[in-house]
Amino acid sequence: MSSPPSAVVELAKRHGRPALLQVAKWLLDKGRDLWERNLTPAERNEFIRIVALSKGRRRNLTDSEATRLTKLVGQALFGKDGADLGDLSDILKRLRK
């Protein structure tokens, strides 16, 4: 298991676990919103199918499956037009402080 990003560790040290839990809740809410807003039901099913097929390992996917998953992840995060890029950028800047 890899270590958490240093920004997350620093957030917990500076502001305590309550702040970390608030960020976790925001991430769950935002993730659910992005998932539902940016992917169609068919795309969500495809995403789940490919992730399950991978069993957590890239080598379990064909190149085309890995490419498709990459596109679906990008679309889930940023939408088809990239409109949510600013939101993610803001959060990353705050975590780095």
N, C-alpha and C positions, 0 to 999 in steps of 0.2 A: 504494500500500500504506500502510495506516495504522500509526501508531506503537504499540508495545505499551503496555498500561496501565502507569501510573506505579508501581503496587505491584509489578509483575513486574520492572521495571527496578531498583527499589529492592532487591528480593530478590536479584537477581543482583549488585548492587554490594556489599551487606552480607555475603552468604554465599557468593558465588562461583558458578561454573557447576555444581559438583557439587550444590548445593542446588537450583538451577533444574532440573537433570536429574531429581532425586528428585521434585520437584513434577510435572514432565512425566510421569514414569512413573506416579505416583499418579493423575494425570488420565486417562491411557490406561486403567489398570486400573479405575478407578471408572466411567469412561465406558462401558467394555465391560460392566461389571456392571449399570449402570443401563439400558443399551440392552437387554440380555437379560432383565433382571428386570421391567422396566416396560412393555415393548412386546411384543405377540404377534408371531409370524412374519409374519402378514398386515399388521400395523401397520408393522413394519420395512420390508417390501417397499413399502408405500404411501409411507412416509417417503423412501426412496431414490428412488422414482419421481418424487415431487414435487421433490426437490432436483435431480435430473438434469434435469427439465423446466425448472427455473428457470435453469439454466446460470449460477448465481451472481447472477442479477438478479431483483429483486422484480417488475419490470414484465413478466416473462415468465410470471407466474402470474395466473390469474384470482383474483378476490376470494375465492371459495370454496376454491380451492387454498391460498392464503396463510393463510386462517383455519384450514384443516385442519392445515397444517404447524405453525402456532403451537400448536395444541392437542397435536399429537404431540410437539413439542419440550418443552412443559410437562410432559406425561405422562412422557416419557423422563427428564427431570430429577427430577421430584418424585413420580412414581407417581400412581396414580389417586386416592389419598387424601392426597397431599402429605406423606407420611412422611419423605421425604429432605430436606425444606426445612431442617431443623436442621443436617445435614451441610454443605450448601452455605453456610449462614450462618456456620458455624464457620470454614470455609476462607477465606471472604472477609474475616472479621475478622482472621485471622492474616496474610493477605497485606497488609492495610492497615497493620499495625504497622510 
